[in-house]
């Protein structure tokens, strides 16, 4: 089963995804895409670490998500990716965007073929105003396209608002 859990900042999306992973009954590997670029981000990462059970495996991969998924996915394992939005930011800036299309294509192609359970978390940022600045508009556009493409592949899509899951596709939570 492949699942996408969307939500705004501090909406509770990661907690819901973590609960789904814990309830899977499978071995869990957490793929973290965040990098600690400043003190505030380091604190966010630390809070996520504190919430996770000690027996979960961890892979930190800010760029080569498709390759890491391919390497880690197997029957009887649940992979939790947190989060696609940070990964998208990372690949947009990697080598001045030279690898953006290949990494995006690799993720979407790989995702279709993976065994086991995959849960992906991402920030829904397209429900507000169109941002000022070319790069921020491009990010918002690419984020929306990524979500559409991943949602089409997933069995379940959940939008999280105020800690409450709203199932958009698939079996209700």
N, C-alpha and C positions, 0 to 999 in steps of 0.2 A: 504494500500500500504506500502511496505517495501522498503527502499532505502539505499544504501551504497554509501557514498561519500569519495573517496580515493584521496590522493595527498601527495606530499612531504612536508617538512617543509616550512611554509610560502607560500604555493601554492595558498591559498585562499579557501581551502576546507571548513573551518568552516563558512566563510561568505556565501558561496553558500548554505550550509546546513541551515543556519539561514534564508536565503531568502526563501528557500523551505518551512520551517516551518511557516514563517510569511505569505506566500502566501496560505497556506493550508486552511485558514479561520476557523480553529479549535482552541480550547483552546490548548496552548502549554505548555508542561512541559519539562524543560531542565534537563537532567541527566548528571551531571558533574562527571567524574571519576578521575580527577586530585587531587593530594594532594600537598600542598605547603611545599615542603621540603627545599627550600632555597629562597633567595630574588628574584632571577631572575624568578623562577617559580611563585612566588607570584605576580610579575608584569604581567606575561602572563595571569594568572587567572583574575587579575583586569581588564585587557584590554578586555577579553571576557565578563566579567560582564558589563562593560560600554557599550558594543555594544548591549546587549540584552534589549528588551523592558521591562519596569518595570512590566507590567501585566503578563509576563511569570512566571510560577511557576518554582521552582528550587528544585531538589533533588540531594544531593551530596552523591554519593555512589561509593567508589573506589574498592569494592570487590564483593559484592553480586548483580551483575547486573541483573541476571535472576530473582531473587526474587523481585527486585525493578521494573523491567519491568512488571512482572506479577501483581504486586500490583497497578501500575499506568495506565496500558493500558486499554482503553475502547473506544467504538465507540464515534466519535465526539471529540477525543483528538489526538493531534499530539505530539509524544515524540521524542525529539532530544537528542541523546546520543553522547557526545563529551568527550573523544574519546575511541575507542576500543583498540588502541595501549597502552594507559596509563593503561587501565583496565588489559590488558594482562600482562604488567609489574608487576602490583600490585599482580595478582594472581600467577604469577610465583614465587614471593618471599614470598607470604603468607604462614606462617607455613612451611617454607622450601620446598614449592611446594607440600605439602601433599594434598591440595584441588584443585590443578590445573585441573586434569581431570574431577572431579565432577562439578566444576564451568563452565568449557568449555562445557561439555555435557549438563548441565542445560541451558546455554545460547542458544545453537543451538536447543534444544528441545522446549524451551519456545518460541523462536522467530517464530517458525513455527505456533504457535497457537494464537498469540496475535491479539486482535482486534484493530481497529484504525490505524492511520498512524505512522510508525516508521522510523526515519531517523537516520542513524549511520554514524559517521565520524571516519576515521582511517588514519594513516600514511602509505603510501606505501614506504616500506624501502627495498624491494627486488630487486630493479633495479640497484643496485650498485655492488661493489665487495663483495665477501664473507669475512665477518669480521674475524679478528684474535680473538682467545679465544673461548673456549667451550660455555660459557654462551651467548655471543653475537651471535654466530652461532645458538644456540638453539632458541634464541629469534627471529632471522630472519626467521628460519624455521617455528616456531609456528605462527608467524605473517602471513606468506604466506598461511599456512593451514587454519588459521582463516578466512582470506579474501576469500579464495576459498569456504569454507563452507558457510559463510554468503552470498556471492554473489550468490551461488546456490539457496538460499532461497529467495533472494530479487527480487522484480519486476523490479527495476531499479538500475543500477550500473553506477556511474559517476567517471571518473578520472579527477582530476583538475591539470592543468599545467599552471603556470603563470596567475592564476586567471580565466582561461578559462575552462569551463566544457566540457568534451568529454564523451558523453554517450557511454558506452560499452555494456549495456544491457537495453532493455526496451525503453519506449517512450523518444524521445530526449527532452532535456531542451530547 
